[in-house]
Amino acid sequence: MSKTRILVTGGAGFIGSHYVRTLLGPLGPDDVTVTVLDAFTYAANPANLDAVQDCDRYRLVVGDICDRDLVDRLMAEHDQVVHFAAESHVDRSLASATEFVRSNVLGTQTLLDAALRHGADRFVHVSTDEVYGSIPEGSCSEEQPVNPNSPYAASKASSDLIALAYHRSHGLDVRVTRCSNNYGPHQFPEKIIPLFVTRLLAGEKVPLYGDGLNVRDWLHVDDHVTAVELVRTRGRAGEIYNIGGGTELTNRDLTELLVEACGAGRDSVEYVTDRKGHDRRYSVDWRKAHVELGYKPRKNFTDGLAETVAWYRDNPDVWGRTNQTKGSAPC
Ligand code: NAD
């Protein structure tokens, strides 16, 4: 039986590597091969892929999704794309948006063009709840127009629109997912959970933005990759699927939980000047993914957070590793 050849972009980052480890793990399908295409920016970690290094259905290509020739060659050898690669940190997009527009917008369009040229049968584009902008109450359905505020969110919204345009104009089978904030092991320590955990474990103070009352919905990375796989295998072309986690917390409440889980004192928290244009609250309505695909977040937040803290405590050598690649050169 021939195997489905999946090109996973950004597979050395937090969520992409979790997807690859899951797909090639004991519970994953055995009828797929996976090629990771990753540029190994600061956010990537070769250790994220150690677990699959020896799998004969896995290959690593170090390269940029904006490299048209490389992407073209790779796409000719693949059936499907699951696209995670992106610049993903809002604060960095406030300091400079150039790389966000390049990787997130131009990179996505480069992949879409190649997918179209080579007749890829599926393109799963992984996006974010941030494209909807801030919502004071209720939850955004997939019909809600995008209204992004940060350069990061605007670059993701742009890539979503371009991806959907390739479906509407050219008939390419594009499926878009929009998920809430992910947490779990193997995340580069710059976003709130891994940053605070690694600092608190080291006995350092943590910086809480503004009044700490911004609200986020937390989604365990296990649940997210399960949803992405459901969208890849059971979703419909041209559709958007919201993926929520079901645990809404203010950053202040989250910080209290992290302080406690790390055994730190309340004086570890320093309130700092708010992020520019800091969205107050995100919330997605994920009933469509539930009804159509059977998606439901399974991970209990208390357990997931405790396991995440334990992972950072036990693996300083892993998350502390630089992005020196162990993979093959660009093909
Ligand atoms: P990450 O920053 O951990 O990883 C991104 C990966 O993409 C890295 O391995 C990086 O090297 C790679 N990459 C970046 N630019 C590239 C380029 N030009 N060419 C090739 N590779 C490139 O990100 P993540 O948290 O794993 O997020 C994955 C996807 O999920 C992103 O598209 C992000 O927008 C989306 N998302 C993330 C979250 C979250 O909470 N982390 C929430 C919603 C959506």
Residues whose N, C-alpha, C, O or C-beta is under 5 A from the ligand:
A	BS01	NAD	G10 A12 G13 F14 I15 G16 L37 D38 A39 F40 T41 A43 A44 G63 D64 I65 C66 H83 F84 A85 A86 E87 S88 S103 G107 V126 S127 T128 D129 C179 S180 N181 N182
